[in-house]
Amino acid sequence: MSLHISGVEKWLDENGNPNFSYLQSLAKEETLDSLEKLRSIADDHNANYENGDSAQVLVDMIVSAMKKEDGGSST
């Protein structure tokens, strides 16, 4: 157990996926950096998005893709 990842653990759920609060905080930032982070997360989860999609659309697509990965279960 290393201390340098403790900050990361705050925004990961029990499956190692980004939690909804973290995704929402990125969407609320409304910066190019936060949009790129969301796109990267979307890519990691094979979410299909368009380059012009808003941050909130990306969040919705990421959440949907993560649910599919988890077998469609909802929390």
mmJSON file of the N, C-alpha and C atoms, coordinates in Angstrom:
{"data_MODEL":{"atom_site":{
"group_PDB":["ATOM","ATOM","ATOM","ATOM","ATOM","ATOM","ATOM","ATOM","ATOM","ATOM","ATOM","ATOM","ATOM","ATOM","ATOM","ATOM","ATOM","ATOM","ATOM","ATOM","ATOM","ATOM","ATOM","ATOM","ATOM","ATOM","ATOM","ATOM","ATOM","ATOM","ATOM","ATOM","ATOM","ATOM","ATOM","ATOM","ATOM","ATOM","ATOM","ATOM","ATOM","ATOM","ATOM","ATOM","ATOM","ATOM","ATOM","ATOM","ATOM","ATOM","ATOM","ATOM","ATOM","ATOM","ATOM","ATOM","ATOM","ATOM","ATOM","ATOM","ATOM","ATOM","ATOM","ATOM","ATOM","ATOM","ATOM","ATOM","ATOM","ATOM","ATOM","ATOM","ATOM","ATOM","ATOM","ATOM","ATOM","ATOM","ATOM","ATOM","ATOM","ATOM","ATOM","ATOM","ATOM","ATOM","ATOM","ATOM","ATOM","ATOM","ATOM","ATOM","ATOM","ATOM","ATOM","ATOM","ATOM","ATOM","ATOM","ATOM","ATOM","ATOM","ATOM","ATOM","ATOM","ATOM","ATOM","ATOM","ATOM","ATOM","ATOM","ATOM","ATOM","ATOM","ATOM","ATOM","ATOM","ATOM","ATOM","ATOM","ATOM","ATOM","ATOM","ATOM","ATOM","ATOM","ATOM","ATOM","ATOM","ATOM","ATOM","ATOM","ATOM","ATOM","ATOM","ATOM","ATOM","ATOM","ATOM","ATOM","ATOM","ATOM","ATOM","ATOM","ATOM","ATOM","ATOM","ATOM","ATOM","ATOM","ATOM","ATOM","ATOM","ATOM","ATOM","ATOM","ATOM","ATOM","ATOM","ATOM","ATOM","ATOM","ATOM","ATOM","ATOM","ATOM","ATOM","ATOM","ATOM","ATOM","ATOM","ATOM","ATOM","ATOM","ATOM","ATOM","ATOM","ATOM","ATOM","ATOM","ATOM","ATOM","ATOM","ATOM","ATOM","ATOM","ATOM","ATOM","ATOM","ATOM","ATOM","ATOM","ATOM","ATOM","ATOM","ATOM","ATOM","ATOM","ATOM","ATOM","ATOM","ATOM","ATOM","ATOM","ATOM","ATOM","ATOM","ATOM","ATOM","ATOM","ATOM","ATOM","ATOM","ATOM","ATOM","ATOM","ATOM","ATOM","ATOM","ATOM","ATOM","ATOM","ATOM","ATOM","ATOM"],
"id":[1,2,3,4,5,6,7,8,9,10,11,12,13,14,15,16,17,18,19,20,21,22,23,24,25,26,27,28,29,30,31,32,33,34,35,36,37,38,39,40,41,42,43,44,45,46,47,48,49,50,51,52,53,54,55,56,57,58,59,60,61,62,63,64,65,66,67,68,69,70,71,72,73,74,75,76,77,78,79,80,81,82,83,84,85,86,87,88,89,90,91,92,93,94,95,96,97,98,99,100,101,102,103,104,105,106,107,108,109,110,111,112,113,114,115,116,117,118,119,120,121,122,123,124,125,126,127,128,129,130,131,132,133,134,135,136,137,138,139,140,141,142,143,144,145,146,147,148,149,150,151,152,153,154,155,156,157,158,159,160,161,162,163,164,165,166,167,168,169,170,171,172,173,174,175,176,177,178,179,180,181,182,183,184,185,186,187,188,189,190,191,192,193,194,195,196,197,198,199,200,201,202,203,204,205,206,207,208,209,210,211,212,213,214,215,216,217,218,219,220,221,222,223,224,225],
"type_symbol":["N","C","C","N","C","C","N","C","C","N","C","C","N","C","C","N","C","C","N","C","C","N","C","C","N","C","C","N","C","C","N","C","C","N","C","C","N","C","C","N","C","C","N","C","C","N","C","C","N","C","C","N","C","C","N","C","C","N","C","C","N","C","C","N","C","C","N","C","C","N","C","C","N","C","C","N","C","C","N","C","C","N","C","C","N","C","C","N","C","C","N","C","C","N","C","C","N","C","C","N","C","C","N","C","C","N","C","C","N","C","C","N","C","C","N","C","C","N","C","C","N","C","C","N","C","C","N","C","C","N","C","C","N","C","C","N","C","C","N","C","C","N","C","C","N","C","C","N","C","C","N","C","C","N","C","C","N","C","C","N","C","C","N","C","C","N","C","C","N","C","C","N","C","C","N","C","C","N","C","C","N","C","C","N","C","C","N","C","C","N","C","C","N","C","C","N","C","C","N","C","C","N","C","C","N","C","C","N","C","C","N","C","C","N","C","C","N","C","C","N","C","C","N","C","C"],
"label_atom_id":["N","CA","C","N","CA","C","N","CA","C","N","CA","C","N","CA","C","N","CA","C","N","CA","C","N","CA","C","N","CA","C","N","CA","C","N","CA","C","N","CA","C","N","CA","C","N","CA","C","N","CA","C","N","CA","C","N","CA","C","N","CA","C","N","CA","C","N","CA","C","N","CA","C","N","CA","C","N","CA","C","N","CA","C","N","CA","C","N","CA","C","N","CA","C","N","CA","C","N","CA","C","N","CA","C","N","CA","C","N","CA","C","N","CA","C","N","CA","C","N","CA","C","N","CA","C","N","CA","C","N","CA","C","N","CA","C","N","CA","C","N","CA","C","N","CA","C","N","CA","C","N","CA","C","N","CA","C","N","CA","C","N","CA","C","N","CA","C","N","CA","C","N","CA","C","N","CA","C","N","CA","C","N","CA","C","N","CA","C","N","CA","C","N","CA","C","N","CA","C","N","CA","C","N","CA","C","N","CA","C","N","CA","C","N","CA","C","N","CA","C","N","CA","C","N","CA","C","N","CA","C","N","CA","C","N","CA","C","N","CA","C","N","CA","C","N","CA","C","N","CA","C","N","CA","C","N","CA","C","N","CA","C"],
"label_alt_id":[null,null,null,null,null,null,null,null,null,null,null,null,null,null,null,null,null,null,null,null,null,null,null,null,null,null,null,null,null,null,null,null,null,null,null,null,null,null,null,null,null,null,null,null,null,null,null,null,null,null,null,null,null,null,null,null,null,null,null,null,null,null,null,null,null,null,null,null,null,null,null,null,null,null,null,null,null,null,null,null,null,null,null,null,null,null,null,null,null,null,null,null,null,null,null,null,null,null,null,null,null,null,null,null,null,null,null,null,null,null,null,null,null,null,null,null,null,null,null,null,null,null,null,null,null,null,null,null,null,null,null,null,null,null,null,null,null,null,null,null,null,null,null,null,null,null,null,null,null,null,null,null,null,null,null,null,null,null,null,null,null,null,null,null,null,null,null,null,null,null,null,null,null,null,null,null,null,null,null,null,null,null,null,null,null,null,null,null,null,null,null,null,null,null,null,null,null,null,null,null,null,null,null,null,null,null,null,null,null,null,null,null,null,null,null,null,null,null,null,null,null,null,null,null,null],
"label_comp_id":["MET","MET","MET","SER","SER","SER","LEU","LEU","LEU","HIS","HIS","HIS","ILE","ILE","ILE","SER","SER","SER","GLY","GLY","GLY","VAL","VAL","VAL","GLU","GLU","GLU","LYS","LYS","LYS","TRP","TRP","TRP","LEU","LEU","LEU","ASP","ASP","ASP","GLU","GLU","GLU","ASN","ASN","ASN","GLY","GLY","GLY","ASN","ASN","ASN","PRO","PRO","PRO","ASN","ASN","ASN","PHE","PHE","PHE","SER","SER","SER","TYR","TYR","TYR","LEU","LEU","LEU","GLN","GLN","GLN","SER","SER","SER","LEU","LEU","LEU","ALA","ALA","ALA","LYS","LYS","LYS","GLU","GLU","GLU","GLU","GLU","GLU","THR","THR","THR","LEU","LEU","LEU","ASP","ASP","ASP","SER","SER","SER","LEU","LEU","LEU","GLU","GLU","GLU","LYS","LYS","LYS","LEU","LEU","LEU","ARG","ARG","ARG","SER","SER","SER","ILE","ILE","ILE","ALA","ALA","ALA","ASP","ASP","ASP","ASP","ASP","ASP","HIS","HIS","HIS","ASN","ASN","ASN","ALA","ALA","ALA","ASN","ASN","ASN","TYR","TYR","TYR","GLU","GLU","GLU","ASN","ASN","ASN","GLY","GLY","GLY","ASP","ASP","ASP","SER","SER","SER","ALA","ALA","ALA","GLN","GLN","GLN","VAL","VAL","VAL","LEU","LEU","LEU","VAL","VAL","VAL","ASP","ASP","ASP","MET","MET","MET","ILE","ILE","ILE","VAL","VAL","VAL","SER","SER","SER","ALA","ALA","ALA","MET","MET","MET","LYS","LYS","LYS","LYS","LYS","LYS","GLU","GLU","GLU","ASP","ASP","ASP","GLY","GLY","GLY","GLY","GLY","GLY","SER","SER","SER","SER","SER","SER","THR","THR","THR"],
"label_asym_id":["A","A","A","A","A","A","A","A","A","A","A","A","A","A","A","A","A","A","A","A","A","A","A","A","A","A","A","A","A","A","A","A","A","A","A","A","A","A","A","A","A","A","A","A","A","A","A","A","A","A","A","A","A","A","A","A","A","A","A","A","A","A","A","A","A","A","A","A","A","A","A","A","A","A","A","A","A","A","A","A","A","A","A","A","A","A","A","A","A","A","A","A","A","A","A","A","A","A","A","A","A","A","A","A","A","A","A","A","A","A","A","A","A","A","A","A","A","A","A","A","A","A","A","A","A","A","A","A","A","A","A","A","A","A","A","A","A","A","A","A","A","A","A","A","A","A","A","A","A","A","A","A","A","A","A","A","A","A","A","A","A","A","A","A","A","A","A","A","A","A","A","A","A","A","A","A","A","A","A","A","A","A","A","A","A","A","A","A","A","A","A","A","A","A","A","A","A","A","A","A","A","A","A","A","A","A","A","A","A","A","A","A","A","A","A","A","A","A","A","A","A","A","A","A","A"],
"label_entity_id":["1","1","1","1","1","1","1","1","1","1","1","1","1","1","1","1","1","1","1","1","1","1","1","1","1","1","1","1","1","1","1","1","1","1","1","1","1","1","1","1","1","1","1","1","1","1","1","1","1","1","1","1","1","1","1","1","1","1","1","1","1","1","1","1","1","1","1","1","1","1","1","1","1","1","1","1","1","1","1","1","1","1","1","1","1","1","1","1","1","1","1","1","1","1","1","1","1","1","1","1","1","1","1","1","1","1","1","1","1","1","1","1","1","1","1","1","1","1","1","1","1","1","1","1","1","1","1","1","1","1","1","1","1","1","1","1","1","1","1","1","1","1","1","1","1","1","1","1","1","1","1","1","1","1","1","1","1","1","1","1","1","1","1","1","1","1","1","1","1","1","1","1","1","1","1","1","1","1","1","1","1","1","1","1","1","1","1","1","1","1","1","1","1","1","1","1","1","1","1","1","1","1","1","1","1","1","1","1","1","1","1","1","1","1","1","1","1","1","1","1","1","1","1","1","1"],
"label_seq_id":[1,1,1,2,2,2,3,3,3,4,4,4,5,5,5,6,6,6,7,7,7,8,8,8,9,9,9,10,10,10,11,11,11,12,12,12,13,13,13,14,14,14,15,15,15,16,16,16,17,17,17,18,18,18,19,19,19,20,20,20,21,21,21,22,22,22,23,23,23,24,24,24,25,25,25,26,26,26,27,27,27,28,28,28,29,29,29,30,30,30,31,31,31,32,32,32,33,33,33,34,34,34,35,35,35,36,36,36,37,37,37,38,38,38,39,39,39,40,40,40,41,41,41,42,42,42,43,43,43,44,44,44,45,45,45,46,46,46,47,47,47,48,48,48,49,49,49,50,50,50,51,51,51,52,52,52,53,53,53,54,54,54,55,55,55,56,56,56,57,57,57,58,58,58,59,59,59,60,60,60,61,61,61,62,62,62,63,63,63,64,64,64,65,65,65,66,66,66,67,67,67,68,68,68,69,69,69,70,70,70,71,71,71,72,72,72,73,73,73,74,74,74,75,75,75],
"pdbx_PDB_ins_code":[null,null,null,null,null,null,null,null,null,null,null,null,null,null,null,null,null,null,null,null,null,null,null,null,null,null,null,null,null,null,null,null,null,null,null,null,null,null,null,null,null,null,null,null,null,null,null,null,null,null,null,null,null,null,null,null,null,null,null,null,null,null,null,null,null,null,null,null,null,null,null,null,null,null,null,null,null,null,null,null,null,null,null,null,null,null,null,null,null,null,null,null,null,null,null,null,null,null,null,null,null,null,null,null,null,null,null,null,null,null,null,null,null,null,null,null,null,null,null,null,null,null,null,null,null,null,null,null,null,null,null,null,null,null,null,null,null,null,null,null,null,null,null,null,null,null,null,null,null,null,null,null,null,null,null,null,null,null,null,null,null,null,null,null,null,null,null,null,null,null,null,null,null,null,null,null,null,null,null,null,null,null,null,null,null,null,null,null,null,null,null,null,null,null,null,null,null,null,null,null,null,null,null,null,null,null,null,null,null,null,null,null,null,null,null,null,null,null,null,null,null,null,null,null,null],
"Cartn_x":[0.847,0.0,0.893,0.795,1.655,0.844,1.445,0.76,0.539,1.36,1.254,-0.016,-0.762,-1.998,-3.238,-3.079,-4.234,-5.16,-4.65,-5.495,-6.312,-5.745,-6.447,-7.596,-7.39,-8.411,-9.705,-9.658,-10.846,-11.84,-11.343,-12.265,-12.491,-12.055,-12.309,-13.346,-14.228,-15.18,-14.557,-15.349,-14.826,-14.33,-14.741,-14.288,-13.099,-12.625,-11.503,-11.913,-13.219,-13.726,-13.878,-13.819,-14.032,-15.446,-15.583,-16.923,-17.649,-18.959,-19.806,-19.439,-19.111,-18.749,-17.527,-16.547,-15.346,-15.685,-16.489,-16.877,-17.635,-18.552,-19.317,-18.407,-17.409,-16.506,-15.711,-15.326,-14.639,-15.57,-16.813,-17.777,-18.011,-18.06,-18.314,-17.131,-15.921,-14.735,-14.816,-15.386,-15.554,-14.239,-13.175,-11.892,-11.524,-10.601,-10.14,-9.465,-8.727,-8.049,-9.052,-10.099,-11.1,-11.859,-12.115,-12.778,-11.899,-10.604,-9.676,-9.611,-9.669,-9.684,-10.932,-12.083,-13.322,-13.253,-12.683,-12.536,-11.635,-10.578,-9.669,-10.373,-11.16,-11.923,-12.943,-13.601,-14.568,-13.882,-12.699,-11.937,-11.602,-11.215,-10.875,-12.05,-13.263,-14.47,-15.226,-14.559,-15.139,-16.487,-16.626,-17.842,-17.74,-18.789,-18.8,-19.283,-18.434,-18.786,-18.313,-18.863,-18.465,-17.566,-16.669,-15.747,-16.462,-17.644,-18.37,-19.262,-19.273,-20.134,-19.717,-20.723,-20.452,-19.894,-19.357,-18.8,-19.879,-21.084,-22.155,-22.566,-22.577,-22.873,-21.801,-20.549,-19.463,-19.653,-20.029,-20.268,-21.357,-22.459,-23.562,-23.118,-22.315,-21.835,-20.871,-20.026,-19.086,-19.852,-20.822,-21.617,-22.344,-22.921,-23.614,-22.66,-21.483,-20.493,-20.026,-19.845,-19.412,-20.496,-21.766,-22.862,-22.875,-22.637,-22.591,-21.446,-20.297,-19.141,-19.44,-20.26,-20.599,-21.804,-22.203,-23.324,-24.677,-24.712,-25.977,-26.56,-25.828,-26.347,-26.381,-27.369,-27.456,-27.223,-26.795,-26.514,-27.6],
"Cartn_y":[-1.172,0.0,1.235,2.027,3.204,4.474,5.443,6.687,7.567,7.43,8.338,8.14,7.045,6.858,7.188,7.597,7.838,8.902,9.907,10.916,10.362,9.435,8.81,7.954,7.269,6.381,7.117,8.391,9.16,9.229,9.178,9.306,8.012,6.891,5.585,4.824,4.093,3.256,1.911,1.02,-0.274,-1.143,-0.826,-1.567,-0.908,0.206,0.913,1.877,2.115,3.063,4.442,5.495,6.838,6.94,7.519,7.641,8.842,8.85,9.87,11.271,11.411,12.731,13.307,12.454,12.906,13.323,12.515,12.854,14.181,14.358,15.607,16.799,16.61,17.725,18.127,17.147,17.478,18.241,17.811,18.478,19.923,20.151,21.496,22.439,21.892,22.735,23.534,22.925,23.579,24.118,23.329,23.707,22.694,23.071,22.138,20.929,21.156,20.057,19.052,19.553,18.643,17.908,18.576,17.925,16.82,17.074,16.049,14.859,15.132,14.037,13.183,13.845,13.103,12.287,12.86,12.114,10.903,11.066,9.957,8.843,9.229,8.247,7.562,8.347,7.772,6.764,7.096,6.165,4.885,5.033,3.869,2.906,3.454,2.641,2.404,2.678,2.444,3.128,4.329,5.109,5.834,5.731,6.388,7.82,8.758,10.166,10.919,12.092,12.991,14.068,14.602,15.635,16.855,17.163,18.339,18.099,16.876,16.57,17.376,17.802,18.566,17.652,18.283,17.527,16.674,17.216,16.448,15.25,15.403,14.273,13.2,13.62,12.66,11.905,12.608,11.963,10.905,11.274,10.332,9.102,9.317,8.201,7.308,7.915,7.144,6.28,6.877,6.136,4.976,5.235,4.183,3.059,3.425,2.422,1.597,2.243,1.513,0.547,0.943,0.047,-1.182,-0.972,-2.108,-3.046,-2.474,-3.287,-4.112,-3.554,-4.236,-5.158,-5.404,-6.301,-5.645,-4.32,-3.603,-3.362,-3.671,-3.453,-1.974,-1.577,-0.173,-0.072,1.122,1.325,2.115],
"Cartn_z":[0.0,0.0,0.0,-1.059,-1.134,-0.94,-0.323,-0.011,-1.225,-2.251,-3.39,-4.201,-4.003,-4.745,-3.925,-2.685,-1.832,-2.4,-3.055,-3.674,-4.813,-5.541,-6.658,-6.149,-5.048,-4.512,-4.189,-3.915,-3.575,-4.726,-5.962,-7.088,-7.844,-7.256,-7.857,-7.037,-7.737,-7.02,-6.681,-6.115,-5.682,-6.837,-8.071,-9.254,-9.941,-9.385,-9.997,-11.088,-11.223,-12.214,-11.585,-12.404,-11.857,-11.282,-10.1,-9.536,-10.132,-9.951,-10.556,-10.07,-8.809,-8.268,-8.969,-9.223,-9.928,-11.352,-12.041,-13.412,-13.441,-12.497,-12.426,-12.14,-11.284,-10.975,-12.217,-13.027,-14.282,-15.216,-15.299,-16.178,-15.736,-14.436,-13.911,-14.105,-14.242,-14.439,-15.731,-16.77,-18.07,-18.63,-18.52,-19.107,-20.183,-21.051,-22.076,-21.444,-20.369,-19.684,-19.117,-18.484,-17.916,-19.015,-20.133,-21.265,-21.843,-21.92,-22.409,-21.451,-20.146,-19.169,-19.357,-19.56,-19.783,-21.07,-22.109,-23.371,-23.18,-22.418,-22.154,-21.377,-20.384,-19.614,-20.519,-21.383,-22.328,-23.243,-23.718,-24.561,-23.798,-22.535,-21.708,-21.562,-21.638,-21.444,-22.752,-23.865,-25.192,-25.389,-24.831,-25.024,-26.365,-27.152,-28.46,-28.296,-28.62,-28.495,-29.729,-29.915,-30.995,-30.401,-31.207,-30.716,-30.154,-30.646,-30.182,-28.981,-28.447,-27.307,-26.079,-25.323,-24.107,-23.022,-21.997,-20.877,-20.219,-20.076,-19.433,-20.28,-21.602,-22.488,-22.325,-22.23,-22.011,-20.695,-19.643,-18.349,-18.496,-19.152,-19.339,-20.124,-21.157,-21.973,-21.189,-20.378,-19.557,-18.559,-17.89,-16.909,-17.589,-18.74,-19.489,-19.881,-20.357,-20.764,-19.566,-18.413,-17.219,-16.752,-16.867,-16.487,-17.384,-18.676,-19.608,-19.251,-18.892,-18.495,-17.248,-16.368,-15.117,-15.283,-16.507,-16.765,-16.662,-16.782,-16.778,-15.402,-14.364,-13.013,-12.691,-11.934,-11.528,-10.037,-9.616,-8.191,-7.539],
"occupancy":[1.0,1.0,1.0,1.0,1.0,1.0,1.0,1.0,1.0,1.0,1.0,1.0,1.0,1.0,1.0,1.0,1.0,1.0,1.0,1.0,1.0,1.0,1.0,1.0,1.0,1.0,1.0,1.0,1.0,1.0,1.0,1.0,1.0,1.0,1.0,1.0,1.0,1.0,1.0,1.0,1.0,1.0,1.0,1.0,1.0,1.0,1.0,1.0,1.0,1.0,1.0,1.0,1.0,1.0,1.0,1.0,1.0,1.0,1.0,1.0,1.0,1.0,1.0,1.0,1.0,1.0,1.0,1.0,1.0,1.0,1.0,1.0,1.0,1.0,1.0,1.0,1.0,1.0,1.0,1.0,1.0,1.0,1.0,1.0,1.0,1.0,1.0,1.0,1.0,1.0,1.0,1.0,1.0,1.0,1.0,1.0,1.0,1.0,1.0,1.0,1.0,1.0,1.0,1.0,1.0,1.0,1.0,1.0,1.0,1.0,1.0,1.0,1.0,1.0,1.0,1.0,1.0,1.0,1.0,1.0,1.0,1.0,1.0,1.0,1.0,1.0,1.0,1.0,1.0,1.0,1.0,1.0,1.0,1.0,1.0,1.0,1.0,1.0,1.0,1.0,1.0,1.0,1.0,1.0,1.0,1.0,1.0,1.0,1.0,1.0,1.0,1.0,1.0,1.0,1.0,1.0,1.0,1.0,1.0,1.0,1.0,1.0,1.0,1.0,1.0,1.0,1.0,1.0,1.0,1.0,1.0,1.0,1.0,1.0,1.0,1.0,1.0,1.0,1.0,1.0,1.0,1.0,1.0,1.0,1.0,1.0,1.0,1.0,1.0,1.0,1.0,1.0,1.0,1.0,1.0,1.0,1.0,1.0,1.0,1.0,1.0,1.0,1.0,1.0,1.0,1.0,1.0,1.0,1.0,1.0,1.0,1.0,1.0,1.0,1.0,1.0,1.0,1.0,1.0,1.0,1.0,1.0,1.0,1.0,1.0],
"B_iso_or_equiv":[0.0,0.0,0.0,0.0,0.0,0.0,0.0,0.0,0.0,0.0,0.0,0.0,0.0,0.0,0.0,0.0,0.0,0.0,0.0,0.0,0.0,0.0,0.0,0.0,0.0,0.0,0.0,0.0,0.0,0.0,0.0,0.0,0.0,0.0,0.0,0.0,0.0,0.0,0.0,0.0,0.0,0.0,0.0,0.0,0.0,0.0,0.0,0.0,0.0,0.0,0.0,0.0,0.0,0.0,0.0,0.0,0.0,0.0,0.0,0.0,0.0,0.0,0.0,0.0,0.0,0.0,0.0,0.0,0.0,0.0,0.0,0.0,0.0,0.0,0.0,0.0,0.0,0.0,0.0,0.0,0.0,0.0,0.0,0.0,0.0,0.0,0.0,0.0,0.0,0.0,0.0,0.0,0.0,0.0,0.0,0.0,0.0,0.0,0.0,0.0,0.0,0.0,0.0,0.0,0.0,0.0,0.0,0.0,0.0,0.0,0.0,0.0,0.0,0.0,0.0,0.0,0.0,0.0,0.0,0.0,0.0,0.0,0.0,0.0,0.0,0.0,0.0,0.0,0.0,0.0,0.0,0.0,0.0,0.0,0.0,0.0,0.0,0.0,0.0,0.0,0.0,0.0,0.0,0.0,0.0,0.0,0.0,0.0,0.0,0.0,0.0,0.0,0.0,0.0,0.0,0.0,0.0,0.0,0.0,0.0,0.0,0.0,0.0,0.0,0.0,0.0,0.0,0.0,0.0,0.0,0.0,0.0,0.0,0.0,0.0,0.0,0.0,0.0,0.0,0.0,0.0,0.0,0.0,0.0,0.0,0.0,0.0,0.0,0.0,0.0,0.0,0.0,0.0,0.0,0.0,0.0,0.0,0.0,0.0,0.0,0.0,0.0,0.0,0.0,0.0,0.0,0.0,0.0,0.0,0.0,0.0,0.0,0.0,0.0,0.0,0.0,0.0,0.0,0.0,0.0,0.0,0.0,0.0,0.0,0.0],
"pdbx_formal_charge":[null,null,null,null,null,null,null,null,null,null,null,null,null,null,null,null,null,null,null,null,null,null,null,null,null,null,null,null,null,null,null,null,null,null,null,null,null,null,null,null,null,null,null,null,null,null,null,null,null,null,null,null,null,null,null,null,null,null,null,null,null,null,null,null,null,null,null,null,null,null,null,null,null,null,null,null,null,null,null,null,null,null,null,null,null,null,null,null,null,null,null,null,null,null,null,null,null,null,null,null,null,null,null,null,null,null,null,null,null,null,null,null,null,null,null,null,null,null,null,null,null,null,null,null,null,null,null,null,null,null,null,null,null,null,null,null,null,null,null,null,null,null,null,null,null,null,null,null,null,null,null,null,null,null,null,null,null,null,null,null,null,null,null,null,null,null,null,null,null,null,null,null,null,null,null,null,null,null,null,null,null,null,null,null,null,null,null,null,null,null,null,null,null,null,null,null,null,null,null,null,null,null,null,null,null,null,null,null,null,null,null,null,null,null,null,null,null,null,null,null,null,null,null,null,null],
"auth_seq_id":[1,1,1,2,2,2,3,3,3,4,4,4,5,5,5,6,6,6,7,7,7,8,8,8,9,9,9,10,10,10,11,11,11,12,12,12,13,13,13,14,14,14,15,15,15,16,16,16,17,17,17,18,18,18,19,19,19,20,20,20,21,21,21,22,22,22,23,23,23,24,24,24,25,25,25,26,26,26,27,27,27,28,28,28,29,29,29,30,30,30,31,31,31,32,32,32,33,33,33,34,34,34,35,35,35,36,36,36,37,37,37,38,38,38,39,39,39,40,40,40,41,41,41,42,42,42,43,43,43,44,44,44,45,45,45,46,46,46,47,47,47,48,48,48,49,49,49,50,50,50,51,51,51,52,52,52,53,53,53,54,54,54,55,55,55,56,56,56,57,57,57,58,58,58,59,59,59,60,60,60,61,61,61,62,62,62,63,63,63,64,64,64,65,65,65,66,66,66,67,67,67,68,68,68,69,69,69,70,70,70,71,71,71,72,72,72,73,73,73,74,74,74,75,75,75],
"auth_comp_id":["MET","MET","MET","SER","SER","SER","LEU","LEU","LEU","HIS","HIS","HIS","ILE","ILE","ILE","SER","SER","SER","GLY","GLY","GLY","VAL","VAL","VAL","GLU","GLU","GLU","LYS","LYS","LYS","TRP","TRP","TRP","LEU","LEU","LEU","ASP","ASP","ASP","GLU","GLU","GLU","ASN","ASN","ASN","GLY","GLY","GLY","ASN","ASN","ASN","PRO","PRO","PRO","ASN","ASN","ASN","PHE","PHE","PHE","SER","SER","SER","TYR","TYR","TYR","LEU","LEU","LEU","GLN","GLN","GLN","SER","SER","SER","LEU","LEU","LEU","ALA","ALA","ALA","LYS","LYS","LYS","GLU","GLU","GLU","GLU","GLU","GLU","THR","THR","THR","LEU","LEU","LEU","ASP","ASP","ASP","SER","SER","SER","LEU","LEU","LEU","GLU","GLU","GLU","LYS","LYS","LYS","LEU","LEU","LEU","ARG","ARG","ARG","SER","SER","SER","ILE","ILE","ILE","ALA","ALA","ALA","ASP","ASP","ASP","ASP","ASP","ASP","HIS","HIS","HIS","ASN","ASN","ASN","ALA","ALA","ALA","ASN","ASN","ASN","TYR","TYR","TYR","GLU","GLU","GLU","ASN","ASN","ASN","GLY","GLY","GLY","ASP","ASP","ASP","SER","SER","SER","ALA","ALA","ALA","GLN","GLN","GLN","VAL","VAL","VAL","LEU","LEU","LEU","VAL","VAL","VAL","ASP","ASP","ASP","MET","MET","MET","ILE","ILE","ILE","VAL","VAL","VAL","SER","SER","SER","ALA","ALA","ALA","MET","MET","MET","LYS","LYS","LYS","LYS","LYS","LYS","GLU","GLU","GLU","ASP","ASP","ASP","GLY","GLY","GLY","GLY","GLY","GLY","SER","SER","SER","SER","SER","SER","THR","THR","THR"],
"auth_asym_id":["A","A","A","A","A","A","A","A","A","A","A","A","A","A","A","A","A","A","A","A","A","A","A","A","A","A","A","A","A","A","A","A","A","A","A","A","A","A","A","A","A","A","A","A","A","A","A","A","A","A","A","A","A","A","A","A","A","A","A","A","A","A","A","A","A","A","A","A","A","A","A","A","A","A","A","A","A","A","A","A","A","A","A","A","A","A","A","A","A","A","A","A","A","A","A","A","A","A","A","A","A","A","A","A","A","A","A","A","A","A","A","A","A","A","A","A","A","A","A","A","A","A","A","A","A","A","A","A","A","A","A","A","A","A","A","A","A","A","A","A","A","A","A","A","A","A","A","A","A","A","A","A","A","A","A","A","A","A","A","A","A","A","A","A","A","A","A","A","A","A","A","A","A","A","A","A","A","A","A","A","A","A","A","A","A","A","A","A","A","A","A","A","A","A","A","A","A","A","A","A","A","A","A","A","A","A","A","A","A","A","A","A","A","A","A","A","A","A","A","A","A","A","A","A","A"],
"auth_atom_id":["N","CA","C","N","CA","C","N","CA","C","N","CA","C","N","CA","C","N","CA","C","N","CA","C","N","CA","C","N","CA","C","N","CA","C","N","CA","C","N","CA","C","N","CA","C","N","CA","C","N","CA","C","N","CA","C","N","CA","C","N","CA","C","N","CA","C","N","CA","C","N","CA","C","N","CA","C","N","CA","C","N","CA","C","N","CA","C","N","CA","C","N","CA","C","N","CA","C","N","CA","C","N","CA","C","N","CA","C","N","CA","C","N","CA","C","N","CA","C","N","CA","C","N","CA","C","N","CA","C","N","CA","C","N","CA","C","N","CA","C","N","CA","C","N","CA","C","N","CA","C","N","CA","C","N","CA","C","N","CA","C","N","CA","C","N","CA","C","N","CA","C","N","CA","C","N","CA","C","N","CA","C","N","CA","C","N","CA","C","N","CA","C","N","CA","C","N","CA","C","N","CA","C","N","CA","C","N","CA","C","N","CA","C","N","CA","C","N","CA","C","N","CA","C","N","CA","C","N","CA","C","N","CA","C","N","CA","C","N","CA","C","N","CA","C","N","CA","C","N","CA","C","N","CA","C","N","CA","C","N","CA","C"],
"pdbx_PDB_model_num":[1,1,1,1,1,1,1,1,1,1,1,1,1,1,1,1,1,1,1,1,1,1,1,1,1,1,1,1,1,1,1,1,1,1,1,1,1,1,1,1,1,1,1,1,1,1,1,1,1,1,1,1,1,1,1,1,1,1,1,1,1,1,1,1,1,1,1,1,1,1,1,1,1,1,1,1,1,1,1,1,1,1,1,1,1,1,1,1,1,1,1,1,1,1,1,1,1,1,1,1,1,1,1,1,1,1,1,1,1,1,1,1,1,1,1,1,1,1,1,1,1,1,1,1,1,1,1,1,1,1,1,1,1,1,1,1,1,1,1,1,1,1,1,1,1,1,1,1,1,1,1,1,1,1,1,1,1,1,1,1,1,1,1,1,1,1,1,1,1,1,1,1,1,1,1,1,1,1,1,1,1,1,1,1,1,1,1,1,1,1,1,1,1,1,1,1,1,1,1,1,1,1,1,1,1,1,1,1,1,1,1,1,1,1,1,1,1,1,1,1,1,1,1,1,1]
}}}
